[in-house]
Amino acid sequence: MPQHDSAMPIHEKNFWLETVTMPPVQPAPDLPENIDVAIVGGGFCGLSAALSLAKRSVSVAVLEAETFGWGASCRNGGMVLTGMKLPVPILIKRYGLYAARQMFAASLETISCVEKIIRDENIDCNFSRCGHLEVACKQSHFDGYEESAALVKQKFEHDLRVIPKSELRTEIGSDIYFGGLVDETSAGLNPARYVAGLANAAQRAGACLYDRTRVDKIELRGRGSGRSSARFLVETSKGAITAREVILASGAYATSATPALRRKIIPIGSYIIATEILPTDLSRELSPRNRMIYNSKHFLYYYRLTPDNRMLFGGRAAFFPETENTVRQSAVILRRGMITVYPQLRDTKVEYVWGGTLDFTLDVMPHAGKIDEMYFAAGFAGHGVAAATWFGSKLAGMICGDKDSTPFSAIPFPTAPYGLRSGHTWALPLAGLWYRILDLFT
Ligand SMILES: Cc1cc2nc3c(=O)[nH]c(=O)nc-3n(C[C@H](O)[C@H](O)[C@H](O)COP(=O)(O)OP(=O)(O)OC[C@H]3O[C@@H](n4cnc5c(N)ncnc54)[C@H](O)[C@@H]3O)c2cc1C
């Protein structure tokens, strides 16, 4: 057997899930007949909304088809990043300076929101403002960094630091990049422990959490101001429940129970490997400042050390949402990628591999508001740790009568083209190919 095969795990295994015990949840027979707010989906977004609502004395039930955090929330890299998925010049060009400024400020607010919840609720999830590092895969990418940093400083009064190649070893133990861009404001955490902490906090505040409770159908019974306590009939695998309001927090995993939202989501697979625990001196060499790192490609790699000193290395190795096959193939592709970045890890064993699905939208922007009279937030792409938490609390606020203050509600939410949308993803490999071609020529 070739050497690299024996260094690879054979089955999907998520490192984060081994670091946490999820809180006990409400036994199924306790599903209430009526509730103020029913939330579909128990990830960051649903749990954060539940926490905020319960704290404002609103009765709330979170209905999760699998287990809490089963979706992207327990599968991600735990990077809590500033900015949006789209580069700043595109944001300004598309939405104008005023809106782009509000969006960028919101991205900073999302991180503070996560930090505040973690502090207030005493969540033990290794949150640290360690900063992020973007590394340039081409000289032309690095050449743009000075301009980006100046633009962000000038328009948003936010500091980014350009790291020339000659100093890059102070940031990363790799010689393949052309320089870097550091943002000290970003953070990192253990996402599964954060989910568990959010779930505990929501329960403490009075929210009811129901796992293995799939929402099959939602019927709007009466339109109007929303004062009736039973506007929606929510049919679940554990029985029916009526609710005054519904929040859709199903991320990339939206099902046919919510067809209007599902048509707008582009579900894109992303995969992660994690190595065995590394010796301290080696881990310090690989990431001297323990940053959240990603490269400058469209088809990018992202990586970081875990709190117990493993290299966690992720990327869009296959574009399709996770299956046993894509996970296995991704493990091989990602290990190859990791060794290209870090030849020091050539003989290091990979102990974990897993995959998950990100919720992209056609305009690569987050969206929130109402769809079919229900509140929703989606489209967090690779920024969902912070954004999903923040949007969850904003939706809760809107339900409680707060003014809709997010700069994202006003932008149109495009439907995804057939072939890219949830349930019909046959064209996703073409999109993947397009991004690979872009990476060759830009
Ligand atoms: C591999 C990977 C790496 C990532 N890395 C990062 C990162 O480093 N930083 C970052 O910011 N973001 C990252 N993301 C994105 C981030 O994880 C997501 O944006 C975020 O977790 C979305 O949270 P959510 O609550 O909206 O959705 P999810 O966590 O996906 O939760 C949705 C839940 O809804 C449930 N559900 C769906 N339909 C129903 C139904 N009908 N009935 C009941 N329940 C239902 C699902 O079971 C699921 O658990 C990554 C994602 C992946 C997959």
The ligand as a Gaussian input file, in Angstrom:
#p B3LYP/6-31G(d) Opt

LIG

0 1
 C      -16.643000      22.560000       5.907000
 C      -17.155000      23.937000       6.271000
 C      -16.245000      24.889000       6.717000
 C      -16.677000      26.165000       7.067000
 N      -15.792000      27.026000       7.641000
 C      -16.247000      28.218000       8.127000
 C      -15.369000      29.053000       8.878000
 O      -14.222000      28.705000       9.161000
 N      -15.858000      30.265000       9.278000
 C      -17.138000      30.651000       9.033000
 O      -17.523000      31.748000       9.416000
 N      -17.997000      29.837000       8.358000
 C      -17.595000      28.626000       7.932000
 N      -18.479000      27.783000       7.332000
 C      -19.883000      28.209000       7.173000
 C      -20.665000      28.119000       8.489000
 O      -20.400000      26.898000       9.138000
 C      -22.168000      28.228000       8.185000
 O      -22.405000      29.395000       7.431000
 C      -23.010000      28.293000       9.467000
 O      -22.722000      27.206000      10.312000
 C      -24.483000      28.301000       9.112000
 O      -25.218000      28.191000      10.296000
 P      -26.789000      27.997000      10.230000
 O      -27.291000      27.957000      11.614000
 O      -27.371000      29.008000       9.315000
 O      -27.011000      26.606000       9.469000
 P      -26.609000      25.118000       9.865000
 O      -25.593000      25.052000      10.926000
 O      -26.280000      24.414000       8.591000
 O      -27.920000      24.533000      10.493000
 C      -29.078000      24.290000       9.739000
 C      -29.832000      23.151000      10.432000
 O      -31.146000      23.129000       9.909000
 C      -31.586000      21.808000      10.001000
 N      -32.754000      21.663000       9.126000
 C      -32.827000      21.908000       7.794000
 N      -34.084000      21.670000       7.353000
 C      -34.799000      21.270000       8.430000
 C      -36.150000      20.865000       8.604000
 N      -37.016000      20.815000       7.571000
 N      -36.572000      20.523000       9.849000
 C      -35.723000      20.591000      10.904000
 N      -34.423000      20.944000      10.780000
 C      -33.969000      21.281000       9.565000
 C      -30.390000      20.990000       9.570000
 O      -30.462000      19.664000      10.049000
 C      -29.242000      21.786000      10.152000
 O      -28.756000      21.227000      11.358000
 C      -18.063000      26.509000       6.949000
 C      -18.961000      25.560000       6.485000
 C      -18.523000      24.286000       6.156000
 C      -19.527000      23.268000       5.685000

